[in-house]
């Protein structure tokens, strides 16, 4: 099966922020580059 991922980083960030807010976690707005997103995802629980 071919993988077609055409979801923009902004959409992913908005969904992630909404989920974090719904779970009662702190949500911070930051600007990151695409390759840094995976690094930050691994660190988000440390914030």
CHARMM-style PDB file with segment names, atoms N, HN, CA, C and O in Angstrom:
ATOM      1  N   UNK     1       0.837  -1.177   0.000  1.00  0.00      PROA
ATOM      2  CA  UNK     1       0.000   0.000   0.000  1.00  0.00      PROA
ATOM      3  C   UNK     1       0.885   1.245   0.000  1.00  0.00      PROA
ATOM      4  O   UNK     1       1.825   1.347   0.789  1.00  0.00      PROA
ATOM      5  N   UNK     2       0.588   2.162  -0.863  1.00  0.00      PROA
ATOM      6  HN  UNK     2      -0.175   2.079  -1.503  1.00  0.00      PROA
ATOM      7  CA  UNK     2       1.365   3.390  -0.960  1.00  0.00      PROA
ATOM      8  C   UNK     2       0.911   4.376   0.105  1.00  0.00      PROA
ATOM      9  O   UNK     2      -0.284   4.542   0.348  1.00  0.00      PROA
ATOM     10  N   UNK     3       1.876   5.024   0.733  1.00  0.00      PROA
ATOM     11  HN  UNK     3       2.847   4.890   0.535  1.00  0.00      PROA
ATOM     12  CA  UNK     3       1.572   5.990   1.787  1.00  0.00      PROA
ATOM     13  C   UNK     3       1.549   7.395   1.201  1.00  0.00      PROA
ATOM     14  O   UNK     3       2.557   7.869   0.676  1.00  0.00      PROA
ATOM     15  N   UNK     4       0.410   8.057   1.289  1.00  0.00      PROA
ATOM     16  HN  UNK     4      -0.409   7.672   1.715  1.00  0.00      PROA
ATOM     17  CA  UNK     4       0.267   9.433   0.823  1.00  0.00      PROA
ATOM     18  C   UNK     4      -0.071  10.310   2.014  1.00  0.00      PROA
ATOM     19  O   UNK     4      -1.219  10.354   2.454  1.00  0.00      PROA
ATOM     20  N   UNK     5       0.926  11.008   2.535  1.00  0.00      PROA
ATOM     21  HN  UNK     5       1.860  10.972   2.178  1.00  0.00      PROA
ATOM     22  CA  UNK     5       0.724  11.872   3.690  1.00  0.00      PROA
ATOM     23  C   UNK     5       0.778  13.320   3.228  1.00  0.00      PROA
ATOM     24  O   UNK     5       1.859  13.880   3.047  1.00  0.00      PROA
ATOM     25  N   UNK     6      -0.390  13.925   3.039  1.00  0.00      PROA
ATOM     26  HN  UNK     6      -1.268  13.470   3.186  1.00  0.00      PROA
ATOM     27  CA  UNK     6      -0.448  15.301   2.547  1.00  0.00      PROA
ATOM     28  C   UNK     6      -1.038  16.242   3.591  1.00  0.00      PROA
ATOM     29  O   UNK     6      -1.593  17.286   3.249  1.00  0.00      PROA
ATOM     30  N   UNK     7      -0.920  15.873   4.858  1.00  0.00      PROA
ATOM     31  HN  UNK     7      -0.470  15.024   5.137  1.00  0.00      PROA
ATOM     32  CA  UNK     7      -1.428  16.713   5.935  1.00  0.00      PROA
ATOM     33  C   UNK     7      -0.348  17.721   6.310  1.00  0.00      PROA
ATOM     34  O   UNK     7       0.796  17.348   6.567  1.00  0.00      PROA
ATOM     35  N   UNK     8      -0.714  18.980   6.340  1.00  0.00      PROA
ATOM     36  HN  UNK     8      -1.644  19.283   6.132  1.00  0.00      PROA
ATOM     37  CA  UNK     8       0.278  20.016   6.651  1.00  0.00      PROA
ATOM     38  C   UNK     8       0.632  20.009   8.131  1.00  0.00      PROA
ATOM     39  O   UNK     8      -0.121  19.505   8.964  1.00  0.00      PROA
ATOM     40  N   UNK     9       1.794  20.578   8.442  1.00  0.00      PROA
ATOM     41  HN  UNK     9       2.406  20.988   7.765  1.00  0.00      PROA
ATOM     42  CA  UNK     9       2.251  20.648   9.828  1.00  0.00      PROA
ATOM     43  C   UNK     9       1.301  21.469  10.681  1.00  0.00      PROA
ATOM     44  O   UNK     9       1.126  21.187  11.867  1.00  0.00      PROA
ATOM     45  N   UNK    10       0.684  22.486  10.085  1.00  0.00      PROA
ATOM     46  HN  UNK    10       0.826  22.715   9.122  1.00  0.00      PROA
ATOM     47  CA  UNK    10      -0.237  23.336  10.827  1.00  0.00      PROA
ATOM     48  C   UNK    10      -1.457  22.557  11.286  1.00  0.00      PROA
ATOM     49  O   UNK    10      -1.936  22.755  12.403  1.00  0.00      PROA
ATOM     50  N   UNK    11      -1.964  21.673  10.437  1.00  0.00      PROA
ATOM     51  HN  UNK    11      -1.575  21.512   9.530  1.00  0.00      PROA
ATOM     52  CA  UNK    11      -3.123  20.856  10.794  1.00  0.00      PROA
ATOM     53  C   UNK    11      -2.766  19.908  11.928  1.00  0.00      PROA
ATOM     54  O   UNK    11      -3.528  19.759  12.882  1.00  0.00      PROA
ATOM     55  N   UNK    12      -1.617  19.273  11.824  1.00  0.00      PROA
ATOM     56  HN  UNK    12      -0.997  19.394  11.048  1.00  0.00      PROA
ATOM     57  CA  UNK    12      -1.163  18.362  12.875  1.00  0.00      PROA
ATOM     58  C   UNK    12      -0.990  19.118  14.186  1.00  0.00      PROA
ATOM     59  O   UNK    12      -1.386  18.624  15.241  1.00  0.00      PROA
ATOM     60  N   UNK    13      -0.404  20.307  14.129  1.00  0.00      PROA
ATOM     61  HN  UNK    13      -0.083  20.708  13.271  1.00  0.00      PROA
ATOM     62  CA  UNK    13      -0.198  21.108  15.333  1.00  0.00      PROA
ATOM     63  C   UNK    13      -1.522  21.517  15.964  1.00  0.00      PROA
ATOM     64  O   UNK    13      -1.660  21.492  17.187  1.00  0.00      PROA
ATOM     65  N   UNK    14      -2.492  21.892  15.144  1.00  0.00      PROA
ATOM     66  HN  UNK    14      -2.380  21.912  14.151  1.00  0.00      PROA
ATOM     67  CA  UNK    14      -3.795  22.302  15.665  1.00  0.00      PROA
ATOM     68  C   UNK    14      -4.517  21.139  16.332  1.00  0.00      PROA
ATOM     69  O   UNK    14      -5.109  21.308  17.397  1.00  0.00      PROA
ATOM     70  N   UNK    15      -4.474  19.966  15.719  1.00  0.00      PROA
ATOM     71  HN  UNK    15      -3.992  19.829  14.853  1.00  0.00      PROA
ATOM     72  CA  UNK    15      -5.117  18.785  16.297  1.00  0.00      PROA
ATOM     73  C   UNK    15      -4.429  18.380  17.589  1.00  0.00      PROA
ATOM     74  O   UNK    15      -5.088  18.062  18.578  1.00  0.00      PROA
ATOM     75  N   UNK    16      -3.103  18.393  17.578  1.00  0.00      PROA
ATOM     76  HN  UNK    16      -2.567  18.651  16.774  1.00  0.00      PROA
ATOM     77  CA  UNK    16      -2.343  18.042  18.776  1.00  0.00      PROA
ATOM     78  C   UNK    16      -2.642  19.006  19.912  1.00  0.00      PROA
ATOM     79  O   UNK    16      -2.837  18.579  21.050  1.00  0.00      PROA
ATOM     80  N   UNK    17      -2.679  20.298  19.619  1.00  0.00      PROA
ATOM     81  HN  UNK    17      -2.520  20.645  18.695  1.00  0.00      PROA
ATOM     82  CA  UNK    17      -2.973  21.296  20.648  1.00  0.00      PROA
ATOM     83  C   UNK    17      -4.376  21.111  21.212  1.00  0.00      PROA
ATOM     84  O   UNK    17      -4.586  21.247  22.417  1.00  0.00      PROA
ATOM     85  N   UNK    18      -5.333  20.804  20.349  1.00  0.00      PROA
ATOM     86  HN  UNK    18      -5.163  20.694  19.370  1.00  0.00      PROA
ATOM     87  CA  UNK    18      -6.703  20.582  20.814  1.00  0.00      PROA
ATOM     88  C   UNK    18      -6.785  19.367  21.729  1.00  0.00      PROA
ATOM     89  O   UNK    18      -7.470  19.408  22.751  1.00  0.00      PROA
ATOM     90  N   UNK    19      -6.098  18.296  21.376  1.00  0.00      PROA
ATOM     91  HN  UNK    19      -5.541  18.263  20.546  1.00  0.00      PROA
ATOM     92  CA  UNK    19      -6.094  17.100  22.216  1.00  0.00      PROA
ATOM     93  C   UNK    19      -5.410  17.357  23.549  1.00  0.00      PROA
ATOM     94  O   UNK    19      -5.902  16.931  24.594  1.00  0.00      PROA
ATOM     95  N   UNK    20      -4.285  18.047  23.518  1.00  0.00      PROA
ATOM     96  HN  UNK    20      -3.886  18.394  22.669  1.00  0.00      PROA
ATOM     97  CA  UNK    20      -3.567  18.363  24.752  1.00  0.00      PROA
ATOM     98  C   UNK    20      -4.435  19.236  25.660  1.00  0.00      PROA
ATOM     99  O   UNK    20      -4.481  19.015  26.870  1.00  0.00      PROA
ATOM    100  N   UNK    21      -5.119  20.219  25.089  1.00  0.00      PROA
ATOM    101  HN  UNK    21      -5.082  20.399  24.106  1.00  0.00      PROA
ATOM    102  CA  UNK    21      -5.984  21.095  25.877  1.00  0.00      PROA
ATOM    103  C   UNK    21      -7.160  20.311  26.457  1.00  0.00      PROA
ATOM    104  O   UNK    21      -7.552  20.537  27.602  1.00  0.00      PROA
ATOM    105  N   UNK    22      -7.723  19.393  25.672  1.00  0.00      PROA
ATOM    106  HN  UNK    22      -7.405  19.210  24.742  1.00  0.00      PROA
ATOM    107  CA  UNK    22      -8.844  18.586  26.147  1.00  0.00      PROA
ATOM    108  C   UNK    22      -8.429  17.678  27.297  1.00  0.00      PROA
ATOM    109  O   UNK    22      -9.240  17.364  28.168  1.00  0.00      PROA
ATOM    110  N   UNK    23      -7.186  17.262  27.303  1.00  0.00      PROA
ATOM    111  HN  UNK    23      -6.527  17.517  26.595  1.00  0.00      PROA
ATOM    112  CA  UNK    23      -6.677  16.403  28.368  1.00  0.00      PROA
ATOM    113  C   UNK    23      -6.194  17.216  29.569  1.00  0.00      PROA
ATOM    114  O   UNK    23      -5.740  16.647  30.561  1.00  0.00      PROA
ATOM    115  N   UNK    24      -6.290  18.530  29.483  1.00  0.00      PROA
ATOM    116  HN  UNK    24      -6.660  18.992  28.677  1.00  0.00      PROA
ATOM    117  CA  UNK    24      -5.902  19.388  30.588  1.00  0.00      PROA
ATOM    118  C   UNK    24      -4.417  19.642  30.693  1.00  0.00      PROA
ATOM    119  O   UNK    24      -3.933  20.059  31.745  1.00  0.00      PROA
ATOM    120  N   UNK    25      -3.690  19.400  29.628  1.00  0.00      PROA
ATOM    121  HN  UNK    25      -4.083  19.061  28.773  1.00  0.00      PROA
ATOM    122  CA  UNK    25      -2.248  19.634  29.635  1.00  0.00      PROA
ATOM    123  C   UNK    25      -1.940  21.043  29.152  1.00  0.00      PROA
ATOM    124  O   UNK    25      -2.758  21.672  28.481  1.00  0.00      PROA
ATOM    125  N   UNK    26      -0.768  21.526  29.493  1.00  0.00      PROA
ATOM    126  HN  UNK    26      -0.103  21.014  30.038  1.00  0.00      PROA
ATOM    127  CA  UNK    26      -0.339  22.846  29.041  1.00  0.00      PROA
ATOM    128  C   UNK    26      -0.106  22.814  27.537  1.00  0.00      PROA
ATOM    129  O   UNK    26       0.467  21.865  27.002  1.00  0.00      PROA
ATOM    130  N   UNK    27      -0.554  23.851  26.875  1.00  0.00      PROA
ATOM    131  HN  UNK    27      -1.020  24.622  27.309  1.00  0.00      PROA
ATOM    132  CA  UNK    27      -0.362  23.975  25.430  1.00  0.00      PROA
ATOM    133  C   UNK    27       0.422  25.255  25.180  1.00  0.00      PROA
ATOM    134  O   UNK    27       0.031  26.334  25.624  1.00  0.00      PROA
ATOM    135  N   UNK    28       1.524  25.121  24.468  1.00  0.00      PROA
ATOM    136  HN  UNK    28       1.841  24.244  24.107  1.00  0.00      PROA
ATOM    137  CA  UNK    28       2.357  26.273  24.135  1.00  0.00      PROA
ATOM    138  C   UNK    28       2.461  26.405  22.628  1.00  0.00      PROA
ATOM    139  O   UNK    28       2.579  25.413  21.909  1.00  0.00      PROA
ATOM    140  N   UNK    29       2.416  27.635  22.162  1.00  0.00      PROA
ATOM    141  HN  UNK    29       2.320  28.441  22.746  1.00  0.00      PROA
ATOM    142  CA  UNK    29       2.556  27.892  20.730  1.00  0.00      PROA
ATOM    143  C   UNK    29       4.024  28.164  20.427  1.00  0.00      PROA
ATOM    144  O   UNK    29       4.626  29.088  20.974  1.00  0.00      PROA
ATOM    145  N   UNK    30       4.584  27.345  19.549  1.00  0.00      PROA
ATOM    146  HN  UNK    30       4.094  26.595  19.105  1.00  0.00      PROA
ATOM    147  CA  UNK    30       5.971  27.523  19.137  1.00  0.00      PROA
ATOM    148  C   UNK    30       6.067  27.325  17.638  1.00  0.00      PROA
ATOM    149  O   UNK    30       5.171  26.749  17.021  1.00  0.00      PROA
ATOM    150  N   UNK    31       7.130  27.792  17.066  1.00  0.00      PROA
ATOM    151  HN  UNK    31       7.858  28.260  17.567  1.00  0.00      PROA
ATOM    152  CA  UNK    31       7.387  27.598  15.644  1.00  0.00      PROA
ATOM    153  C   UNK    31       8.571  26.651  15.495  1.00  0.00      PROA
ATOM    154  O   UNK    31       9.656  26.911  16.016  1.00  0.00      PROA
ATOM    155  N   UNK    32       8.352  25.548  14.778  1.00  0.00      PROA
ATOM    156  HN  UNK    32       7.471  25.337  14.355  1.00  0.00      PROA
ATOM    157  CA  UNK    32       9.416  24.566  14.596  1.00  0.00      PROA
ATOM    158  C   UNK    32       9.516  24.170  13.136  1.00  0.00      PROA
ATOM    159  O   UNK    32       8.565  24.321  12.369  1.00  0.00      PROA
ATOM    160  N   UNK    33      10.660  23.671  12.768  1.00  0.00      PROA
ATOM    161  HN  UNK    33      11.433  23.548  13.391  1.00  0.00      PROA
ATOM    162  CA  UNK    33      10.858  23.144  11.426  1.00  0.00      PROA
ATOM    163  C   UNK    33      10.341  21.712  11.385  1.00  0.00      PROA
ATOM    164  O   UNK    33      10.216  21.066  12.426  1.00  0.00      PROA
ATOM    165  N   UNK    34      10.042  21.219  10.198  1.00  0.00      PROA
ATOM    166  HN  UNK    34      10.143  21.744   9.353  1.00  0.00      PROA
ATOM    167  CA  UNK    34       9.441  19.903  10.044  1.00  0.00      PROA
ATOM    168  C   UNK    34      10.259  18.807  10.721  1.00  0.00      PROA
ATOM    169  O   UNK    34       9.694  17.995  11.453  1.00  0.00      PROA
ATOM    170  N   UNK    35      11.576  18.760  10.500  1.00  0.00      PROA
ATOM    171  HN  UNK    35      12.035  19.420   9.905  1.00  0.00      PROA
ATOM    172  CA  UNK    35      12.386  17.691  11.075  1.00  0.00      PROA
ATOM    173  C   UNK    35      12.497  17.807  12.589  1.00  0.00      PROA
ATOM    174  O   UNK    35      12.784  16.818  13.263  1.00  0.00      PROA
ATOM    175  N   UNK    36      12.273  19.002  13.136  1.00  0.00      PROA
ATOM    176  HN  UNK    36      12.040  19.806  12.588  1.00  0.00      PROA
ATOM    177  CA  UNK    36      12.318  19.180  14.580  1.00  0.00      PROA
ATOM    178  C   UNK    36      11.035  18.694  15.245  1.00  0.00      PROA
ATOM    179  O   UNK    36      11.019  18.442  16.450  1.00  0.00      PROA
ATOM    180  N   UNK    37       9.976  18.563  14.481  1.00  0.00      PROA
ATOM    181  HN  UNK    37       9.989  18.767  13.502  1.00  0.00      PROA
ATOM    182  CA  UNK    37       8.698  18.126  15.040  1.00  0.00      PROA
ATOM    183  C   UNK    37       8.771  16.763  15.684  1.00  0.00      PROA
ATOM    184  O   UNK    37       8.188  16.547  16.747  1.00  0.00      PROA
ATOM    185  N   UNK    38       9.475  15.843  15.063  1.00  0.00      PROA
ATOM    186  HN  UNK    38       9.948  16.018  14.200  1.00  0.00      PROA
ATOM    187  CA  UNK    38       9.593  14.499  15.630  1.00  0.00      PROA
ATOM    188  C   UNK    38      10.438  14.509  16.891  1.00  0.00      PROA
ATOM    189  O   UNK    38      10.170  13.750  17.822  1.00  0.00      PROA
ATOM    190  N   UNK    39      11.456  15.360  16.933  1.00  0.00      PROA
ATOM    191  HN  UNK    39      11.674  15.977  16.177  1.00  0.00      PROA
ATOM    192  CA  UNK    39      12.285  15.481  18.137  1.00  0.00      PROA
ATOM    193  C   UNK    39      11.449  16.043  19.279  1.00  0.00      PROA
ATOM    194  O   UNK    39      11.498  15.533  20.399  1.00  0.00      PROA
ATOM    195  N   UNK    40      10.685  17.091  18.997  1.00  0.00      PROA
ATOM    196  HN  UNK    40      10.645  17.505  18.088  1.00  0.00      PROA
ATOM    197  CA  UNK    40       9.869  17.716  20.028  1.00  0.00      PROA
ATOM    198  C   UNK    40       8.748  16.797  20.497  1.00  0.00      PROA
ATOM    199  O   UNK    40       8.371  16.842  21.668  1.00  0.00      PROA
ATOM    200  N   UNK    41       8.211  15.970  19.616  1.00  0.00      PROA
ATOM    201  HN  UNK    41       8.517  15.934  18.664  1.00  0.00      PROA
ATOM    202  CA  UNK    41       7.146  15.051  20.005  1.00  0.00      PROA
ATOM    203  C   UNK    41       7.631  14.098  21.082  1.00  0.00      PROA
ATOM    204  O   UNK    41       6.869  13.727  21.975  1.00  0.00      PROA
ATOM    205  N   UNK    42       8.876  13.704  21.006  1.00  0.00      PROA
ATOM    206  HN  UNK    42       9.496  14.006  20.281  1.00  0.00      PROA
ATOM    207  CA  UNK    42       9.435  12.797  22.000  1.00  0.00      PROA
ATOM    208  C   UNK    42       9.679  13.503  23.326  1.00  0.00      PROA
ATOM    209  O   UNK    42       9.764  12.856  24.370  1.00  0.00      PROA
ATOM    210  N   UNK    43       9.791  14.826  23.292  1.00  0.00      PROA
ATOM    211  HN  UNK    43       9.722  15.352  22.444  1.00  0.00      PROA
ATOM    212  CA  UNK    43      10.108  15.585  24.504  1.00  0.00      PROA
ATOM    213  C   UNK    43       8.904  16.277  25.124  1.00  0.00      PROA
ATOM    214  O   UNK    43       9.051  16.896  26.178  1.00  0.00      PROA
ATOM    215  N   UNK    44       7.728  16.202  24.528  1.00  0.00      PROA
ATOM    216  HN  UNK    44       7.608  15.699  23.672  1.00  0.00      PROA
ATOM    217  CA  UNK    44       6.611  17.019  24.999  1.00  0.00      PROA
ATOM    218  C   UNK    44       6.168  16.687  26.415  1.00  0.00      PROA
ATOM    219  O   UNK    44       5.627  17.557  27.097  1.00  0.00      PROA
ATOM    220  N   UNK    45       6.378  15.464  26.883  1.00  0.00      PROA
ATOM    221  HN  UNK    45       6.818  14.758  26.329  1.00  0.00      PROA
ATOM    222  CA  UNK    45       6.000  15.114  28.243  1.00  0.00      PROA
ATOM    223  C   UNK    45       6.965  15.691  29.267  1.00  0.00      PROA
ATOM    224  O   UNK    45       6.641  15.749  30.453  1.00  0.00      PROA
ATOM    225  N   UNK    46       8.130  16.113  28.834  1.00  0.00      PROA
ATOM    226  HN  UNK    46       8.393  16.067  27.871  1.00  0.00      PROA
ATOM    227  CA  UNK    46       9.127  16.666  29.746  1.00  0.00      PROA
ATOM    228  C   UNK    46       8.889  18.143  30.036  1.00  0.00      PROA
ATOM    229  O   UNK    46       9.528  18.709  30.923  1.00  0.00      PROA
ATOM    230  N   UNK    47       7.981  18.772  29.301  1.00  0.00      PROA
ATOM    231  HN  UNK    47       7.462  18.312  28.580  1.00  0.00      PROA
ATOM    232  CA  UNK    47       7.740  20.217  29.473  1.00  0.00      PROA
ATOM    233  C   UNK    47       6.889  20.461  30.686  1.00  0.00      PROA
ATOM    234  OT1 UNK    47       6.576  21.609  30.999  1.00  0.00      PROA
TER     235      UNK     47
END
